[in-house]
Amino acid sequence: MGLSIHLDTFPILETERLILRQLAAADAQDAFLVLSDEENMRYYDPAPMTRLEQAEKSIERHRRRFAEQEALRWGIVLKEENNIIGNCGYSWDTDNHYAVLSYILSKHFWKKGIMTEALTAIIQFGFEHIHLHRIEAEVAYPNLASARLLEKLGFQEEGRLRDRQYVDNQFVDERIFALLNPNAVDN
């Protein structure tokens, strides 16, 4: 039997330094600043955004996917500010009880433990409230920082897909990481 996911309201998560909340139309400019930067986007998407309208449509898509109970995408906000500095979330496969994780953070906030803090919160939410059995992530082979982040969170590398992503004008392997719900009965 598949997962039954019914979230009436978007879950707002709070950590020591962060508020993880639903992206809103008013966040488009902040999101655009993150998603239009080549360095931020290097492993996230081969084509950085070039127009504010793209960020607006992306936010609309994330909001629609939540309304249709297909995915959750949190905007990452430092508590002392109200600006979006990145986002994180997952889409799920209810038949198989797993989700695929993705995340991006402005380079101005790298190496400060922010994504570790954000992902810890959404992973816990996924296991405890959505009852996911497994969370997966795909990482371009050259993105060692992302691989280290996942390993720090307890993910294990399960495989490699050869020449799966096109980064810096060349094909690179993609590494597959996964974390099983530690509270699942049938691990």
C-alpha positions as CSV (number, residue, x, y, z in Angstrom):
1,M,0.0,0.0,0.0
2,G,1.3,3.4,-0.9
3,L,1.8,6.4,1.3
4,S,-1.2,8.7,1.8
5,I,0.0,12.3,2.0
6,H,-2.4,14.9,3.1
7,L,-0.9,18.2,4.2
8,D,-3.6,20.8,4.6
9,T,-1.1,23.6,5.3
10,F,2.5,24.0,4.2
11,P,4.7,23.0,7.1
12,I,6.9,25.8,8.5
13,L,10.1,24.4,10.1
14,E,12.3,26.2,12.5
15,T,15.9,25.4,13.5
16,E,18.4,27.3,15.6
17,R,19.2,29.8,12.9
18,L,16.7,29.2,10.1
19,I,13.0,29.4,9.2
20,L,12.1,27.0,6.4
21,R,8.8,28.2,4.8
22,Q,6.8,28.1,1.6
23,L,8.1,30.2,-1.2
24,A,5.8,33.1,-2.1
25,A,5.5,35.4,-5.1
26,A,7.2,38.1,-3.1
27,D,10.3,35.9,-2.9
28,A,10.9,36.0,-6.6
29,Q,13.7,38.6,-6.5
30,D,15.6,36.8,-3.8
31,A,15.2,33.4,-5.5
32,F,16.3,35.0,-8.8
33,L,19.5,36.2,-7.2
34,V,20.3,32.6,-6.1
35,L,19.1,30.9,-9.3
36,S,20.7,33.3,-11.8
37,D,24.2,32.9,-10.3
38,E,26.4,30.6,-12.4
39,E,28.5,29.4,-9.4
40,N,25.3,28.6,-7.4
41,M,23.8,26.8,-10.3
42,R,26.8,24.8,-11.6
43,Y,25.5,21.4,-10.3
44,Y,21.9,22.3,-9.9
45,D,20.9,23.2,-13.4
46,P,23.0,23.8,-16.5
47,A,21.1,27.0,-17.4
48,P,21.1,29.7,-14.7
49,M,18.0,31.9,-14.9
50,T,18.3,35.1,-16.9
51,R,14.9,36.7,-16.2
52,L,13.0,37.4,-13.0
53,E,9.9,35.9,-14.7
54,Q,11.7,32.5,-14.6
55,A,11.9,32.7,-10.8
56,E,8.3,33.7,-10.6
57,K,7.2,30.7,-12.6
58,S,9.5,28.4,-10.6
59,I,7.8,29.5,-7.4
60,E,4.4,29.1,-8.9
61,R,5.4,25.5,-9.9
62,H,6.6,24.7,-6.4
63,R,3.4,26.0,-4.9
64,R,1.3,24.1,-7.4
65,R,3.2,20.8,-6.7
66,F,2.5,21.3,-3.0
67,A,-1.2,22.0,-3.6
68,E,-1.3,18.7,-5.7
69,Q,0.5,16.9,-2.9
70,E,3.5,16.0,-5.1
71,A,6.3,17.8,-3.4
72,L,7.6,20.2,-0.8
73,R,10.0,23.0,-1.5
74,W,11.0,25.2,1.4
75,G,12.6,28.6,1.1
76,I,15.6,28.9,3.4
77,V,15.5,32.1,5.5
78,L,17.9,33.3,8.2
79,K,15.9,34.2,11.3
80,E,17.4,37.6,11.6
81,E,16.4,38.4,8.0
82,N,13.5,37.7,5.7
83,N,15.4,37.0,2.5
84,I,15.4,33.7,0.7
85,I,19.1,32.5,0.6
86,G,18.3,29.1,-1.0
87,N,15.8,26.4,-1.1
88,C,15.5,22.7,-0.3
89,G,12.9,20.0,-0.6
90,Y,11.8,16.8,-2.1
91,S,9.3,15.2,-4.4
92,W,8.0,11.8,-3.5
93,D,6.9,8.5,-5.0
94,T,4.0,7.4,-2.7
95,D,3.8,3.9,-4.2
96,N,7.3,3.2,-3.1
97,H,7.5,5.3,0.0
98,Y,10.6,7.4,-1.0
99,A,11.4,11.0,-1.9
100,V,14.2,12.6,-4.0
101,L,15.9,15.4,-2.3
102,S,17.4,18.5,-3.9
103,Y,18.8,21.8,-2.5
104,I,20.6,25.0,-3.5
105,L,22.2,27.7,-1.4
106,S,23.6,31.1,-2.3
107,K,27.4,30.9,-2.4
108,H,27.6,33.7,0.1
109,F,26.3,31.2,2.8
110,W,28.4,28.2,1.8
111,K,30.5,26.5,4.5
112,K,28.5,27.9,7.4
113,G,26.5,24.7,8.3
114,I,23.3,26.3,6.9
115,M,22.4,23.5,4.5
116,T,23.3,20.8,7.1
117,E,20.8,22.5,9.5
118,A,18.1,22.9,6.8
119,L,18.4,19.3,5.5
120,T,18.4,17.8,9.0
121,A,15.0,19.5,9.6
122,I,13.4,18.4,6.3
123,I,14.7,14.9,6.6
124,Q,13.3,14.6,10.1
125,F,10.0,15.9,8.8
126,G,10.0,13.5,6.0
127,F,10.6,10.5,8.2
128,E,8.4,11.5,11.1
129,H,5.4,13.2,9.5
130,I,5.3,11.9,5.9
131,H,6.5,8.5,7.0
132,L,9.0,8.1,4.1
133,H,11.0,4.9,4.1
134,R,13.9,6.3,2.1
135,I,15.2,9.7,0.9
136,E,17.5,9.8,-2.2
137,A,19.8,12.4,-3.6
138,E,21.7,12.6,-6.9
139,V,25.0,14.4,-7.0
140,A,27.2,15.3,-9.9
141,Y,30.6,13.5,-9.4
142,P,32.7,16.7,-9.3
143,N,30.4,18.2,-6.5
144,L,32.4,16.8,-3.6
145,A,31.0,19.4,-1.1
146,S,27.5,18.1,-1.7
147,A,28.6,14.5,-1.4
148,R,30.3,15.3,1.9
149,L,27.2,17.0,3.1
150,L,25.0,14.0,2.4
151,E,27.6,11.6,4.1
152,K,27.6,13.9,7.1
153,L,23.8,13.5,7.3
154,G,24.1,9.7,7.2
155,F,23.5,9.1,3.5
156,Q,25.3,6.2,1.9
157,E,26.5,6.1,-1.7
158,E,24.6,3.4,-3.5
159,G,25.8,3.7,-7.0
160,R,27.0,5.7,-9.9
161,L,25.4,6.6,-13.2
162,R,28.0,7.1,-15.9
163,D,27.9,10.3,-17.9
164,R,24.5,11.3,-16.5
165,Q,25.0,15.1,-16.1
166,Y,26.4,17.7,-18.5
167,V,28.6,20.1,-16.4
168,D,31.2,22.6,-17.7
169,N,30.8,21.4,-21.3
170,Q,31.5,17.7,-20.4
171,F,29.6,14.7,-19.3
172,V,30.1,13.7,-15.7
173,D,29.0,10.7,-13.6
174,E,26.2,11.1,-11.1
175,R,26.4,9.6,-7.7
176,I,23.3,8.2,-6.0
177,F,23.0,8.6,-2.2
178,A,20.2,7.3,0.0
179,L,19.2,7.4,3.7
180,L,16.8,4.9,5.2
181,N,14.3,5.9,7.9
182,P,16.0,4.8,11.1
183,N,12.6,4.2,12.7
184,A,11.2,2.1,9.9
185,V,10.3,-1.4,11.0
186,D,11.4,-3.2,7.9
187,N,14.9,-1.7,7.3
